[in-house]
């Protein structure tokens, strides 16, 4: 039953299963708890719908479409359910690799593989760097800088955008495929820190900015996001509907953003669109700015 429950769900359980809450429900005749609709949906998706109306009831909250109140009917059974889930994840945590998990009859997708890889182009030769956790071997001399491209099409069609501008020398850069958020894997950090400068060329959406700021936060080397010149015109052309809620809060709470980064985020907010980097493949005369 429990091997379908994902890590986000167990983290949510941990938040509600505090000592204060457990002490509180022993002193209440009808203990209640506010949960999200995702919590309820996950019960159904993971074959735990029997809990509804048997262990607790669901009550709608007036003028709130995101949350519901659950009133616990059987406190002991509710706590046992929580402890069973936590015990399951504790068991996974003690297993070292996916083969051991498979032998224990546990869903292997709940354990991350210890192996990762990067696709990197150096002097127009594509190489694969294999990582066993943070250990890796390379058979070539790395360049001074590295240029990270988020999406695969742009990585393989790099020749179309290589004449970017004269502010960075791409001949002095290794080109790496970031595979979306995968480049932020902590096992890549030691390798990336070998470079003097890291340039990131990412989608202009919240995901892209999170990749960029995560790298800036965790790497010791300098990380700079790269933008095209005349970016305002591309915002007018883009059909990528992408409204970031609370964008000003995101800016205020993120100390890793430069003046230019903030300018771009404000343009995204003003135009209510983002830009996927594949749009630049249509223009072979792109110029970029830092």
C-alpha positions, 0 to 999 in steps of 0.5 A, spaced: 500 500 500 505 504 502 510 504 496 506 508 491 506 514 496 512 519 494 517 523 498 513 530 497 507 526 501 511 523 506 514 530 508 507 533 508 505 528 513 512 530 517 509 537 517 502 535 520 505 529 525 508 534 530 508 533 537 504 539 538 499 536 534 499 529 537 498 531 544 493 536 541 489 530 539 489 526 545 486 532 549 480 533 544 474 529 543 473 531 535 480 533 533 481 536 526 486 538 521 487 543 515 489 539 509 490 541 501 486 538 496 492 534 493 493 531 500 486 528 499 487 526 492 493 523 494 489 518 498 485 516 493 491 515 488 495 511 493 489 506 494 488 509 501 481 512 500 478 507 505 481 512 510 475 517 508 469 516 512 472 511 516 478 514 520 476 521 518 471 525 515 472 531 510 469 538 511 469 543 506 471 550 508 467 556 506 470 560 500 477 556 500 477 552 494 484 549 496 484 546 503 479 542 506 478 540 514 479 533 516 476 531 522 479 525 525 474 519 528 479 514 530 485 517 532 489 511 534 488 508 527 490 515 524 496 515 528 498 508 526 497 509 518 502 515 519 507 511 523 506 505 517 508 510 512 514 513 516 517 506 517 516 505 510 521 511 508 525 509 514 526 502 510 528 505 504 533 510 507 537 504 510 538 501 503 544 503 499 542 502 492 536 500 487 538 493 486 537 492 494 530 495 494 528 491 488 530 485 492 526 487 498 520 488 494 520 495 494 518 500 488 525 502 486 523 509 483 522 511 490 530 511 491 534 515 486 540 512 482 547 513 484 549 514 477 548 520 473 551 523 466 552 530 463 553 531 455 558 536 454 561 539 447 568 540 447 571 543 440 565 540 437 566 533 439 560 531 444 563 527 450 559 523 456 561 524 463 559 519 467 558 520 475 558 515 480 555 520 486 560 525 485 566 521 483 567 522 475 573 521 470 574 525 464 579 524 458 580 531 456 582 538 458 577 542 460 576 549 458 576 556 462 569 557 462 562 553 461 556 554 457 550 551 460 544 550 455 537 548 458 534 544 452 536 539 448 534 542 441 538 548 442 544 544 445 545 540 438 543 546 434 548 550 437 551 552 431 545 556 430 546 561 436 554 561 437 555 568 434 552 571 440 556 577 442 563 579 443 561 579 451 563 572 452 568 568 448 564 561 446 571 558 443 573 558 450 567 555 453 565 547 454 558 547 452 554 542 456 546 540 456 543 542 462 537 537 461 532 542 465 533 542 473 538 536 472 544 540 472 543 542 479 544 535 482 549 536 487 553 531 485 555 535 479 558 541 483 565 539 484 566 538 476 562 545 475 567 548 480 573 547 476 571 552 471 572 560 472 566 562 469 559 559 468 554 562 463 547 559 463 542 560 457 535 558 460 528 558 459 525 565 461 520 562 466 520 561 473 523 554 472 529 557 469 530 562 474 530 557 479 536 553 476 540 559 475 539 561 482 540 554 485 547 554 481 549 561 484 547 559 491 551 552 491 557 553 487 563 557 489 565 559 482 562 565 478 555 564 475 552 569 470 545 568 466 545 570 459 540 574 455 539 576 448 539 583 446 533 587 444 529 582 449 523 586 449 522 584 442 522 577 443 517 578 449 512 581 444 513 575 439 513 570 445 506 566 445 509 562 452 503 564 457 507 564 463 504 569 469 509 568 475 504 569 481 508 574 487 514 575 482 515 581 486 516 577 493 520 572 489 525 578 487 525 581 494 527 574 497 532 572 492 539 575 494 542 572 488 539 576 482 543 581 479 540 588 476 539 585 469 536 579 472 531 583 476 529 587 469 528 581 465 523 578 471 519 585 471 519 584 463 516 577 464 511 580 469 509 586 465 508 582 459 505 576 462 509 571 458 516 567 458 520 565 453 522 558 451 530 558 448 528 554 442 525 561 439 532 563 438 533 557 433 529 561 428 534 567 428 541 565 426 544 573 428 542 573 435 546 577 440 546 576 447 547 580 453 549 579 460 
